[in-house]
């Protein structure tokens, strides 16, 4: 496998080029998952816990329904993950100020420290890849990912609303 940055063919919509992009995306995701896997495993946590903690960290006082929307998972799956995070005192919940039925989510001090530790493990991979590719390539990469996510996904990412 080549280590040099490959240039996309001018025929980038052909099957080989699309398959190459898919292959790179799969391997990149596996690399990122492995970077935090051991630390999460030490705590008996997995990727779902990490994803929940990431979005709760990015949006303190996030509602459960907004987190459900962001993650695109079932209420039952999220319930299991959140219960474990709350039981381990990584996530705190409180009732909403306007709507007492809402549960607002926030990382505890311990949860914040763990999320930051996991982020630092991933930052190294992202920083190295971004520096190697350069600013215009990063912008192009974001554009490709935004195109894959589509308008509905981008709306979810623009900020949780309830």
C-alpha positions in Angstrom: 0.0 0.0 0.0 1.4 3.4 -1.0 2.3 5.9 1.8 2.4 8.9 -0.5 -0.7 11.0 -0.9 -2.4 9.7 -3.9 -4.1 12.1 -6.4 -7.6 11.4 -7.4 -8.1 10.5 -11.0 -9.9 13.1 -13.2 -12.4 10.3 -13.6 -13.2 10.4 -9.8 -16.8 9.2 -10.2 -15.8 5.8 -11.6 -16.2 2.7 -9.4 -12.5 2.2 -8.6 -12.2 5.8 -7.3 -15.4 5.5 -5.2 -14.3 2.2 -3.8 -10.9 3.7 -2.9 -12.7 6.5 -1.0 -14.9 3.9 0.8 -11.8 1.8 1.7 -9.9 4.8 3.1 -13.0 5.9 5.1 -13.4 2.4 6.6 -9.7 2.2 7.5 -9.6 5.7 8.9 -12.7 4.9 11.1 -11.0 1.7 12.4 -7.8 3.6 13.2 -9.7 6.2 15.2 -11.7 3.5 17.0 -8.6 1.6 18.0 -7.0 4.8 19.3 -9.5 5.0 22.2 -10.6 1.3 22.4 -8.1 0.3 25.1 -8.9 3.2 27.4 -12.7 2.7 27.0 -12.3 -1.0 27.5 -10.4 -0.4 30.8 -13.6 1.2 32.0 -16.0 -1.3 30.5 -17.2 1.3 28.0 -17.6 1.2 24.3 -17.9 3.4 21.2 -21.6 4.2 21.9 -20.6 5.6 25.3 -17.9 7.7 23.7 -20.2 9.1 21.1 -22.8 10.1 23.7 -20.1 11.7 25.9 -18.7 13.6 22.9 -22.0 15.2 22.0 -22.9 15.9 25.6 -19.5 17.6 26.0 -20.1 19.7 22.9 -23.6 20.7 24.0 -24.0 21.0 27.8 -27.6 20.7 29.0 -28.4 18.7 25.9 -31.8 17.1 26.1 -32.2 13.3 25.8 -34.4 13.8 22.7 -31.8 16.0 21.0 -29.1 13.5 21.8 -31.3 10.8 20.2 -31.6 12.9 17.1 -27.9 13.5 16.9 -26.9 9.9 17.3 -29.8 8.4 15.3 -30.2 5.5 17.6 -33.2 4.0 19.4 -34.5 5.3 22.7 -33.8 1.8 24.2 -30.2 1.8 23.0 -29.6 5.3 24.3 -31.3 4.5 27.6 -28.9 1.7 28.3 -25.8 3.8 27.4 -27.0 6.8 29.4 -27.9 4.7 32.5 -24.4 3.3 32.5 -22.8 6.7 32.1 -25.0 8.1 34.9 -24.3 5.1 37.2 -20.6 5.6 36.7 -21.0 9.3 37.5 -19.7 10.4 34.1 -22.9 12.1 33.1 -25.3 14.2 35.3 -28.9 14.7 34.6 -31.3 17.4 35.8 -34.9 18.3 34.9 -35.5 21.1 32.3 -36.3 24.6 33.5 -39.1 25.2 31.0 -40.3 21.7 30.6 -40.0 19.6 33.8 -40.4 16.4 31.7 -37.1 17.0 29.9 -33.8 15.5 31.2 -30.9 17.7 30.6 -27.5 16.0 30.2 -24.1 17.3 31.2 -20.8 15.7 31.8 -19.6 15.5 35.4 -16.1 16.6 36.2 -14.9 13.0 35.9 -16.8 12.6 32.6 -15.3 15.9 31.3 -11.8 14.6 32.2 -12.4 11.3 30.4 -13.9 12.9 27.3 -10.9 15.3 27.1 -8.5 12.4 27.5 -10.2 10.5 24.7 -10.3 13.6 22.5 -6.5 14.1 23.0 -6.0 10.5 21.8 -7.9 11.3 18.6 -6.5 14.8 18.2 -3.0 13.4 17.4 -4.4 11.4 14.5 -6.5 14.3 13.1 -3.7 16.9 13.5 -1.2 14.7 11.7 -3.6 13.9 8.9 -4.7 17.6 8.5 -1.1 18.9 8.6 -0.1 16.4 5.9 -3.0 17.2 3.7 -3.1 21.0 4.0 -5.8 23.5 4.4 -7.4 23.2 1.0 -7.5 19.4 1.3 -9.2 19.6 4.7 -11.8 22.0 3.3 -12.4 19.6 0.4 -12.6 16.6 2.9 -15.2 18.5 4.9 -17.1 19.2 1.8 -17.1 15.6 0.8 -18.3 14.5 4.3 -21.0 17.2 4.3 -22.2 15.9 0.9 -22.4 12.4 2.3 -24.3 13.5 5.4 -26.8 15.4 3.4 -29.0 18.3 4.4 -30.9 16.5 7.1 -27.7 15.4 8.8 -26.2 18.9 8.5 -29.3 20.3 10.1 -28.9 17.9 13.0 -25.2 18.9 13.4 -25.9 22.6 13.3 -27.1 22.4 16.8 -29.5 20.4 18.9 -32.9 22.0 19.2 -35.9 21.0 21.3 
